[in-house]
Amino acid sequence: MTNETPKPKTPPKKKTETAKPETDHGIHPLARPFLWLDSKWARRAPFWIFLSAALGLLAWEFFHPRHGYSKWEEIFGFYEIEGFFGFCLAVLAGWPLRKLLWRSEDYYDREGSDD
């Protein structure tokens, strides 16, 4: 038999150096203040802001009728409808523009002559 008593278990020593967290992921330091723009609510906010603005303007037009210069401008909600279709046209025009201006993924990796 030995007279040795078991040593009490001590927690592991903490590192005195402050380790840099592994959450860097190659993000530029000047981009860090704008990371909140990738949150779920920030991506949905413009939709609700523009929807409430459009509905507010539509309500304003209901209580304050407009006197247009042409027969089209006399239609209730004409400017809201025109704005909606103009926005749709601008967004949908991006698809053919992308196909027109598209370059292959290896465009800059390909060898070429400087002549």
C-alpha contacts under 8 A as a table, 3 or more apart, distances in Angstrom:
res1	aa1	res2	aa2	distance
15	K	18	T	7.38
21	P	24	D	7.07
22	E	25	H	7.38
24	D	27	I	6.02
27	I	31	A	6.76
27	I	32	R	7.12
28	H	31	A	5.31
28	H	32	R	6.85
29	P	32	R	5.45
30	L	33	P	6.84
31	A	34	F	5.54
31	A	35	L	6.78
32	R	35	L	5.42
33	P	36	W	7.26
34	F	37	L	5.75
35	L	38	D	5.75
35	L	39	S	7.65
36	W	39	S	5.44
36	W	42	A	7.31
37	L	42	A	5.45
37	L	43	R	7.01
38	D	42	A	6.59
38	D	43	R	6.70
39	S	42	A	5.39
39	S	43	R	6.52
40	K	43	R	5.40
40	K	44	R	6.52
41	W	44	R	5.16
41	W	45	A	5.89
42	A	45	A	5.21
42	A	46	P	7.55
43	R	46	P	6.92
44	R	47	F	5.68
44	R	48	W	6.84
45	A	48	W	5.32
45	A	49	I	6.08
46	P	49	I	4.99
46	P	50	F	6.00
47	F	50	F	5.42
47	F	51	L	6.00
48	W	51	L	5.00
48	W	52	S	6.01
49	I	52	S	5.32
49	I	53	A	6.18
50	F	53	A	4.97
50	F	54	A	6.05
51	L	54	A	5.15
51	L	55	L	6.16
52	S	55	L	5.10
52	S	56	G	5.93
53	A	56	G	5.00
53	A	57	L	6.14
54	A	57	L	5.17
54	A	58	L	6.12
54	A	80	E	6.73
55	L	58	L	4.96
55	L	59	A	6.14
56	G	59	A	5.09
56	G	60	W	6.12
57	L	60	W	4.86
57	L	61	E	6.15
57	L	80	E	7.90
58	L	61	E	5.12
58	L	62	F	6.36
58	L	77	G	6.22
58	L	80	E	7.11
59	A	62	F	5.01
59	A	63	F	6.54
60	W	63	F	5.36
60	W	64	H	5.86
61	E	64	H	4.96
61	E	65	P	5.30
61	E	66	R	6.75
61	E	76	F	7.63
61	E	77	G	7.29
62	F	65	P	5.99
62	F	76	F	7.74
66	R	74	E	6.96
67	H	73	E	7.59
67	H	74	E	6.40
68	G	71	K	7.11
68	G	72	W	7.74
68	G	73	E	4.74
68	G	74	E	5.32
69	Y	73	E	6.61
69	Y	74	E	7.95
70	S	73	E	5.49
70	S	74	E	6.91
71	K	74	E	5.33
71	K	75	I	7.27
72	W	75	I	5.70
72	W	78	F	7.12
73	E	76	F	7.92
73	E	78	F	5.94
73	E	79	Y	7.52
74	E	78	F	7.39
75	I	78	F	5.41
77	G	80	E	5.28
77	G	81	I	6.13
78	F	81	I	5.20
78	F	82	E	5.97
79	Y	82	E	4.97
79	Y	83	G	5.95
80	E	83	G	5.11
80	E	84	F	6.16
81	I	84	F	5.10
81	I	85	F	6.28
82	E	85	F	5.33
82	E	86	G	6.01
83	G	86	G	5.00
83	G	87	F	6.05
84	F	87	F	5.18
84	F	88	C	6.22
85	F	88	C	4.94
85	F	89	L	6.06
86	G	89	L	5.08
86	G	90	A	6.25
87	F	90	A	5.11
87	F	91	V	6.22
88	C	91	V	5.17
88	C	92	L	5.92
89	L	92	L	5.19
89	L	93	A	5.88
90	A	93	A	5.24
90	A	94	G	6.93
91	V	94	G	5.56
91	V	95	W	7.90
92	L	95	W	5.85
92	L	96	P	7.89
93	A	96	P	5.89
93	A	97	L	6.37
94	G	97	L	4.98
94	G	98	R	5.94
95	W	98	R	5.19
95	W	99	K	6.50
96	P	99	K	5.11
96	P	100	L	6.14
97	L	100	L	4.96
97	L	101	L	6.06
98	R	101	L	5.22
98	R	102	W	5.48
99	K	102	W	5.24
103	R	107	Y	6.31
104	S	107	Y	5.31
105	E	108	Y	7.81
106	D	109	D	5.04
106	D	110	R	6.16
107	Y	110	R	5.75
